[in-house]
Each structure stands twice: as C-alpha cells, then as structure tokens.
Amino acid sequence: MPATSRITDLGIGICGAHKNPQPVVGIIITGSANHTVENLGVALLMGIVACDCGHMAPIVYSVKVDNTTNLLPKAHVGSQFVGDPVGVIVTGAATIIN
C-alpha cells in the first residue's frame, strides 16, 4: 500500500503555463483540519499543490479511493495533481501506510 500524504509532502511534474514547459516541484498546502498523520493534516482529493513556478493545481486522482477522511479519499504517494502544472505526489508519511 502507498504511504498517506500530508500537508507539506511533495510532488513533481511539468508546468505548461510558461513559454517553455518547465519541470516543477510542488508542496501540498491544504489538507484535513481534524485528521493528522505524524502531526500534519492528511492530504485529500481536491487538495491544492503549490509549485515552485508559482502555479497551483488540485489533487484529482487518488490511488486508493476507498480510504477516506472527512468523506474524501486520502491522497497517497502516486496520487496525481492536474491543471497547469501536472504531476504526481512523491512523498508521504514514514509510519502510516494504508
């Protein structure tokens, strides 16, 4: 099972909103206010990833939709964010795998 992602976990991708598409690193900036893993809010489907190019995108795909918090699927390593930029979440909790 992939690790649960949280606020401050990272994603990588490509942002096509620039004259030349560029690689980006993003950080999850939204998550559950009342469910935490390792003292950080759990990232959820429709959470926001802010990238180092200045653009943001929602998490739109969760690799495990039957694992929910606040009625939304949790984001995990491998979940995708889509917009401009597009990418995949690559970090998650070290101790909580579900």
Backbone as ProteinMPNN parsed JSONL, in Angstrom:
{"seq_chain_A": "MPATSRITDLGIGICGAHKNPQPVVGIIITGSANHTVENLGVALLMGIVACDCGHMAPIVYSVKVDNTTNLLPKAHVGSQFVGDPVGVIVTGAATIIN", "coords_chain_A": {"N_chain_A": [[0.822, -1.181, 0.0], [0.446, 2.295, -0.709], [2.1, 5.106, 0.846], [0.415, 7.388, 3.038], [-0.241, 10.744, 2.152], [0.523, 14.102, 3.264], [-0.098, 17.5, 4.423], [2.521, 19.534, 3.409], [3.927, 17.497, 2.135], [5.538, 16.39, -0.939], [5.338, 16.917, -4.523], [6.126, 16.154, -7.948], [6.458, 17.444, -11.277], [5.38, 18.824, -14.442], [5.061, 22.087, -15.695], [3.054, 23.62, -17.95], [2.288, 26.202, -18.341], [4.032, 28.137, -18.997], [6.202, 29.915, -21.295], [8.081, 28.096, -22.274], [7.53, 24.805, -21.386], [8.2, 23.729, -18.048], [10.067, 21.792, -15.638], [8.762, 21.109, -12.364], [8.608, 21.401, -8.775], [6.343, 20.665, -6.288], [4.412, 21.533, -3.349], [2.17, 20.184, -1.026], [-0.462, 22.087, 0.102], [-2.917, 22.166, 1.364], [-5.202, 20.408, 3.509], [-6.751, 17.989, 5.709], [-8.322, 19.447, 8.527], [-8.854, 18.241, 10.9], [-7.9, 15.627, 11.001], [-4.918, 13.996, 11.411], [-1.624, 12.869, 10.461], [1.365, 11.867, 11.719], [1.519, 14.375, 12.965], [0.742, 16.191, 10.979], [-1.701, 17.601, 8.775], [-3.866, 15.417, 6.976], [-3.588, 14.899, 3.512], [-6.006, 15.396, 0.964], [-8.232, 14.297, -1.691], [-8.808, 16.739, -4.11], [-7.314, 18.554, -2.737], [-4.801, 21.161, -2.629], [-1.871, 21.668, -4.553], [0.959, 23.592, -4.482], [3.248, 24.927, -6.664], [6.793, 25.456, -7.374], [7.032, 27.225, -9.474], [5.099, 29.043, -9.194], [2.502, 28.434, -9.865], [-0.594, 26.617, -9.206], [-2.305, 23.487, -8.535], [-5.092, 21.196, -8.339], [-5.351, 18.126, -6.434], [-6.392, 15.408, -8.133], [-6.665, 12.736, -8.516], [-6.73, 9.821, -6.693], [-4.892, 7.098, -5.492], [-6.124, 5.175, -3.999], [-9.235, 4.985, -3.509], [-11.072, 4.096, -1.615], [-10.27, 4.682, 0.923], [-10.942, 6.957, 3.152], [-11.151, 10.333, 4.495], [-12.939, 12.704, 6.243], [-15.014, 12.334, 4.401], [-13.776, 12.376, 1.913], [-11.515, 10.906, -0.459], [-8.267, 9.959, 0.692], [-5.089, 11.391, -0.142], [-2.259, 9.818, -1.558], [1.13, 8.594, -1.928], [1.809, 8.632, -5.294], [-0.637, 9.613, -6.068], [-2.272, 11.975, -8.247], [-1.855, 15.351, -9.423], [-3.501, 17.818, -11.326], [-3.71, 20.227, -13.863], [-2.374, 23.218, -14.637], [0.302, 23.27, -13.186], [0.955, 19.735, -14.03], [1.291, 16.607, -12.37], [2.735, 14.224, -10.021], [2.323, 12.984, -6.702], [5.03, 12.438, -4.554], [6.035, 11.996, -1.996], [5.326, 10.825, 1.355], [3.854, 9.838, 4.516], [6.084, 8.433, 6.894], [5.461, 6.476, 8.737], [2.789, 5.699, 8.494], [1.108, 3.658, 6.501], [-1.312, 3.042, 4.235]], "CA_chain_A": [[0.0, 0.0, 0.0], [1.232, 3.531, -0.738], [2.097, 5.937, 2.049], [-0.521, 8.512, 3.096], [0.403, 12.053, 2.011], [0.077, 15.108, 4.216], [0.333, 18.875, 4.153], [3.98, 19.688, 3.272], [4.552, 16.483, 1.278], [5.965, 16.94, -2.221], [5.019, 16.33, -5.82], [6.955, 16.625, -9.061], [5.697, 17.452, -12.517], [5.714, 19.756, -15.52], [4.107, 23.183, -15.826], [2.968, 24.089, -19.331], [1.758, 27.561, -18.376], [5.151, 29.028, -19.309], [6.567, 29.924, -22.713], [8.647, 26.763, -22.437], [7.156, 23.992, -20.218], [9.345, 23.527, -17.16], [9.876, 20.869, -14.514], [8.412, 21.799, -11.127], [8.425, 20.696, -7.509], [5.212, 21.267, -5.594], [4.177, 21.178, -1.958], [0.753, 20.133, -0.69], [-0.701, 23.192, 1.042], [-4.198, 22.025, 2.049], [-5.486, 19.067, 3.999], [-7.744, 17.888, 6.778], [-8.074, 20.238, 9.734], [-9.1, 17.457, 12.115], [-7.262, 14.309, 10.932], [-3.491, 14.184, 11.17], [-0.684, 11.76, 10.435], [2.664, 12.413, 12.114], [1.288, 15.777, 13.333], [0.432, 17.023, 9.811], [-3.02, 17.322, 8.215], [-3.911, 14.436, 5.888], [-3.926, 15.454, 2.2], [-7.226, 14.799, 0.44], [-8.627, 14.57, -3.064], [-9.142, 18.148, -4.324], [-6.364, 19.407, -2.044], [-4.029, 22.014, -3.542], [-0.411, 21.576, -4.637], [1.564, 24.843, -4.942], [4.547, 24.603, -7.271], [7.842, 26.466, -7.284], [6.916, 28.17, -10.58], [4.06, 29.996, -8.822], [1.173, 27.934, -10.215], [-1.184, 25.621, -8.309], [-3.202, 22.518, -9.164], [-5.742, 20.313, -7.375], [-5.138, 16.675, -6.471], [-7.625, 14.935, -8.764], [-6.688, 11.277, -8.598], [-6.18, 9.142, -5.519], [-4.609, 5.705, -5.842], [-6.917, 4.275, -3.164], [-10.409, 5.809, -3.251], [-11.905, 3.592, -0.525], [-9.663, 5.095, 2.189], [-11.394, 8.336, 3.192], [-11.129, 11.211, 5.664], [-13.901, 13.794, 6.004], [-15.796, 11.92, 3.231], [-12.985, 12.49, 0.688], [-10.372, 9.985, -0.496], [-6.956, 10.472, 1.089], [-4.032, 11.391, -1.154], [-1.155, 8.918, -1.238], [2.217, 8.601, -2.903], [1.275, 8.163, -6.566], [-1.811, 10.411, -6.444], [-1.91, 12.944, -9.279], [-2.442, 16.688, -9.481], [-3.687, 18.133, -12.747], [-4.065, 21.601, -14.218], [-1.059, 23.657, -15.072], [1.08, 22.095, -13.607], [0.502, 18.352, -13.864], [2.358, 15.834, -11.743], [2.429, 13.119, -9.118], [2.837, 13.128, -5.336], [6.15, 11.501, -4.404], [6.392, 11.745, -0.598], [4.219, 10.539, 2.263], [4.193, 9.531, 5.898], [7.039, 7.339, 7.086], [4.944, 5.447, 9.622], [1.405, 5.323, 8.182], [0.954, 3.142, 5.151], [-2.656, 2.46, 4.116]], "C_chain_A": [[0.874, 1.256, 0.0], [1.084, 4.32, 0.552], [1.081, 7.066, 1.93], [0.259, 9.817, 2.984], [-0.262, 13.064, 2.926], [0.424, 16.499, 3.728], [1.856, 18.893, 4.299], [4.654, 18.566, 2.492], [4.701, 17.041, -0.138], [5.43, 16.18, -3.424], [5.988, 16.874, -6.846], [6.123, 16.578, -10.326], [6.258, 18.432, -13.526], [4.649, 20.844, -15.541], [4.174, 23.719, -17.253], [2.449, 25.504, -19.45], [2.837, 28.592, -18.713], [5.459, 28.954, -20.8], [7.197, 28.592, -23.111], [8.251, 25.94, -21.215], [8.389, 23.691, -19.363], [9.032, 22.519, -16.067], [9.615, 21.668, -13.24], [8.429, 20.831, -9.95], [7.296, 21.432, -6.798], [5.112, 20.774, -4.168], [2.665, 21.194, -1.713], [0.488, 21.183, 0.382], [-2.054, 23.116, 1.746], [-4.404, 20.578, 2.47], [-6.515, 19.112, 5.101], [-7.344, 18.72, 7.987], [-8.194, 19.403, 10.999], [-8.58, 16.025, 12.066], [-5.799, 14.511, 10.562], [-2.76, 12.854, 11.128], [0.677, 12.374, 10.7], [2.588, 13.929, 12.314], [1.059, 16.726, 12.157], [-0.936, 16.63, 9.285], [-2.933, 16.36, 7.039], [-4.314, 15.149, 4.597], [-5.101, 14.678, 1.618], [-7.401, 15.101, -1.039], [-9.174, 15.991, -3.127], [-8.305, 19.095, -3.47], [-5.508, 20.153, -3.06], [-2.529, 21.769, -3.395], [0.091, 22.896, -5.22], [2.973, 24.539, -5.434], [5.504, 25.78, -7.245], [7.831, 27.463, -8.437], [5.855, 29.229, -10.291], [2.648, 29.547, -9.157], [0.722, 26.85, -9.235], [-2.098, 24.691, -9.091], [-3.85, 21.658, -8.083], [-5.303, 18.862, -7.541], [-6.437, 16.078, -6.995], [-7.723, 13.43, -8.873], [-6.031, 10.715, -7.354], [-6.004, 7.678, -5.863], [-5.45, 4.716, -5.045], [-8.166, 5.023, -2.722], [-11.278, 5.32, -2.105], [-11.344, 3.932, 0.855], [-9.931, 6.59, 2.342], [-11.167, 9.005, 4.545], [-12.065, 12.367, 5.335], [-14.677, 13.577, 4.699], [-15.066, 12.075, 1.899], [-11.861, 11.457, 0.709], [-9.085, 10.682, -0.064], [-6.028, 10.462, -0.124], [-2.894, 10.512, -0.647], [-0.013, 9.167, -2.217], [1.667, 7.965, -4.173], [0.007, 8.88, -6.987], [-1.357, 11.525, -7.389], [-2.578, 14.285, -9.062], [-2.433, 17.125, -10.936], [-4.207, 19.555, -12.895], [-2.874, 22.11, -15.002], [-0.379, 24.128, -13.819], [0.313, 20.769, -13.505], [1.643, 17.574, -13.236], [1.832, 14.771, -10.813], [3.038, 13.388, -7.745], [3.89, 12.043, -5.103], [6.587, 11.26, -2.962], [5.137, 11.528, 0.242], [4.749, 10.208, 3.649], [5.134, 8.334, 5.985], [6.43, 6.187, 7.87], [3.535, 4.97, 9.289], [1.306, 4.93, 6.709], [-0.442, 2.516, 5.092], [-3.293, 2.719, 2.781]], "O_chain_A": [[1.926, 1.278, 0.638], [0.078, 4.215, 1.254], [0.902, 7.635, 0.853], [1.29, 9.988, 3.633], [-1.422, 12.924, 3.313], [1.147, 16.664, 2.746], [2.396, 18.309, 5.238], [5.848, 18.662, 2.208], [4.071, 18.037, -0.492], [5.118, 14.991, -3.359], [6.598, 17.925, -6.646], [5.197, 15.776, -10.442], [7.427, 18.815, -13.48], [3.461, 20.55, -15.417], [5.212, 24.205, -17.702], [2.193, 25.97, -20.561], [2.569, 29.794, -18.71], [5.021, 28.029, -21.483], [6.88, 28.034, -24.161], [8.594, 26.325, -20.097], [9.475, 23.433, -19.884], [7.891, 22.399, -15.623], [10.164, 22.753, -13.049], [8.284, 19.619, -10.109], [7.293, 22.66, -6.716], [5.657, 19.727, -3.82], [1.969, 22.113, -2.146], [1.122, 21.18, 1.437], [-2.32, 23.92, 2.639], [-3.858, 19.652, 1.871], [-7.084, 20.165, 5.388], [-6.191, 18.707, 8.417], [-7.699, 19.799, 12.054], [-8.803, 15.271, 13.013], [-5.48, 15.115, 9.538], [-3.214, 11.853, 11.682], [1.099, 13.291, 9.996], [3.475, 14.669, 11.888], [1.171, 17.942, 12.319], [-1.304, 15.456, 9.337], [-2.035, 16.471, 6.204], [-5.275, 15.918, 4.588], [-5.183, 13.458, 1.759], [-6.802, 16.034, -1.574], [-9.942, 16.389, -2.251], [-8.545, 20.303, -3.469], [-5.502, 19.798, -4.239], [-1.993, 21.677, -2.29], [-0.303, 23.279, -6.322], [3.786, 23.964, -4.71], [5.099, 26.935, -7.112], [8.555, 28.457, -8.386], [5.717, 30.196, -11.041], [1.686, 30.212, -8.773], [1.533, 26.248, -8.532], [-2.602, 25.042, -10.158], [-3.249, 21.412, -7.037], [-4.934, 18.427, -8.632], [-7.482, 16.229, -6.361], [-8.758, 12.902, -9.28], [-4.911, 11.089, -7.005], [-6.89, 7.077, -6.471], [-5.486, 3.533, -5.381], [-8.161, 5.64, -1.657], [-12.151, 6.06, -1.653], [-11.904, 3.501, 1.863], [-9.237, 7.407, 1.739], [-11.015, 8.351, 5.577], [-11.98, 12.942, 4.25], [-14.96, 14.533, 3.978], [-15.686, 11.917, 0.848], [-11.312, 11.161, 1.77], [-8.843, 11.84, -0.407], [-6.167, 9.628, -1.019], [-2.609, 10.475, 0.55], [-0.18, 9.869, -3.214], [1.113, 6.867, -4.124], [-0.399, 8.776, -8.144], [-0.207, 11.963, -7.341], [-3.71, 14.363, -8.584], [-1.494, 16.846, -11.681], [-5.051, 20.006, -12.12], [-2.428, 21.458, -15.946], [-0.495, 25.296, -13.447], [-0.797, 20.697, -12.978], [2.813, 17.832, -13.518], [0.642, 14.454, -10.812], [4.129, 13.948, -7.638], [3.667, 10.873, -5.417], [7.434, 10.4, -2.721], [4.045, 11.979, -0.105], [5.95, 10.293, 3.907], [4.995, 7.357, 5.249], [6.834, 5.038, 7.691], [3.128, 3.913, 9.77], [1.409, 5.765, 5.81], [-0.723, 1.564, 5.82], [-4.421, 2.289, 2.541]]}, "name": "protein", "num_of_chains": 1, "seq": "MPATSRITDLGIGICGAHKNPQPVVGIIITGSANHTVENLGVALLMGIVACDCGHMAPIVYSVKVDNTTNLLPKAHVGSQFVGDPVGVIVTGAATIIN"}
